[in-house]
Amino acid sequence: MACKKPKELLGVCELFSETGTEGGYWAFQDSKFIKKVDRKSATQFSCAKCYCAYVKRNGLNIRISRIIPLDKALQPGFKTPKSCRGDQHDFQPISEEEWSYDGLHVLKDGDWLTIYDKEKPGQIVWEGVISLKPRKTIHEFVRGWRVHSIPLNADKEKWLTYFLKNYPAKLIQLKKK
């Protein structure tokens, strides 16, 4: 009986975090579930002046507070601007891409990951079997970022850069979920 070849997924590295996760997970986003969007097809918008945001759902515009870009929020002396009035908003899509949870894979021990250079896509910057040390407390940090595990066979500082900057990658899930 022939061995079944493991499925190779192409996509990007991601430090996945959302409200309630209390830190980031080393993850991979499958490119099949990354959709390019424009103003017409976008579902998430933020005002370029006051950062008020809304989501389009089932024909309704649902306000979701504010989304302040990290580079703006980290500027010395940054203060959240007052909300625009009515038609003064300059709503723009939050991102040029929308990612689906269907393509999100939190990395697990035993997965094989190849990470490629962003500037030279054919050049490998890291490759190997995933081996993670789970955090012992909620106080595990890499350069100020709270993480759920530390890579045992990679430089954690470089690893963080690959995942924060969404380096291109190939994932082979060797273990069953």
N, C-alpha and C positions, 0 to 999 in steps of 0.2 A: 504494500500500500504506500503510495507516494505521500510525502509530507506536504502539507498545505503551506504555501509561502505566506509569511505574515504580511499584512496590509501596510503599505507605506503611505503616510499622510504628509502632505506639504502644507506649510502655513508659517506661522510666526510664534515666537516666544512671547509670553505674557505673564506678568506678576498679577494674578487674578485676586481681586479683593472687592468686597462690597459690604454694605452695612450689615453688621452682625457677624462677619467672619473674624473680626479681631486680628487682622493681619493678612498678609498675602500668601497665596499658594503659587508655587512654580507651575505654570500651565502652558498649554499649547493651543493655539486657535487654528483650526483647519481652514485653509483658504477657500474651500468650497462653501463655507458659511460666512464669508466676508463679502458684503455687497457694497459696491460703489454707489453713492447717492448724490443727488443734486437737490436743488431747492424744491423741485417738484416731487421727488420720491422720498425725501427725508421725512422722518417722523419725530425728530427731536430738534428743538430750536432754542436759542438763547439770544437775548438782546445784546448787541455789541456795545451798547452804552451803559446799561444798568445791570446786565447779566440775569434779568428775570428769564425764566425758562418755562417751556411748555412742551407737552408731548401730544401728538395727534393719535387718537385712538377711536376707532369706529365713528369717524366723522366729527368727533368732538376735540376741542383744544383744551387739554387739562393742564392747568398751571402746576408746576412742581418746584416752587421756590426759586432759588438762584443757582446758577452754575458759573463759578468764577474760575477762569483759567489759572492753573497753578503758577505759571510764570508771572501773572499779574499779582496774584495773592502774595507771592514771596517778595515782591518789590518793597524796599524799605519805605515806610510811610504810607503804604497802600491803605485806603479806606473804601469800604463798600459804598458805591454811589447810591444816591436816592433813586427810587423807582421812577421811570419815565411815566408821563401821563398818557393814557389812551393811545392815540395814533402816533406818538413820538418814538415808539419803539423801533429799533432796527433789528428785527429778528433774522438770524442767519442759522443755517444748519449747524449743529454742535460739532459734527464731524463729517469728513468726506466719505466715511465708511460706517456701516452698521454691522455689528457682529451678532451672530445668533448663538445662544447657549448650546444649540445642537452641535456646534463645532468646537466647543470648549472641552479640553481634556486636561484634567489636573494630573500632573506627572506622578507616576508611582514607581517604586523600586522595581527594577527589572525592565522598564521601558528602555528602548534604545533611542537616543536623541543625537541628531547632527545639527549643529548650529553653524550658519554661514555668515561671512562678513557682509555687512550692509553695503559697503562700497564695491566690493569684489565678490559678487554672489557665488562664484564657483569655489571660492577659497573657504576652507573649513577653519573655524576658530575654536570649536570644541566638539568633541564626539565621544560618546561612550554610553555605558549602561548607567541608568539613573540609580543613584544610591544616596538616600536622604536620611539625615539624622533628625527625628522629630524633636521639636522644642520641648524643653522640660518645664518651662514656665511661660507666661505670656510676655516675658521680657527678653525675647530673642530678637536681636536687631542686626541688620546689615546696613551700614551707612545711614542709620536713622530710620530705616524701613522695618517695621515689625513683620516677621516672616514665621511661617508655621514649621519650617524645617531648614536645615543647613545642608548644602551639598557636601558629601564626604570626599568626592573625587574631582572637585573643581574649585578654583579660586572663587570664594563667595563674592568678592568685590566685582570681579569681571562678570561673574554669573548674573549679578544684579543688573549690571549695565545691559547685558544681552536681553534680559526680560523686560526691563523698563523701556528700552528703546525698540522693542518688537523686532529683534533680529530674525531674518528668515531661517526656517528650520525644517527638518524632516523628522517625523516621529514614527517609530515602529513599536507598537504595543506588544511586548513579548508575553506578558502575563494576562490571564483572563481577568476581567473586572470582577 
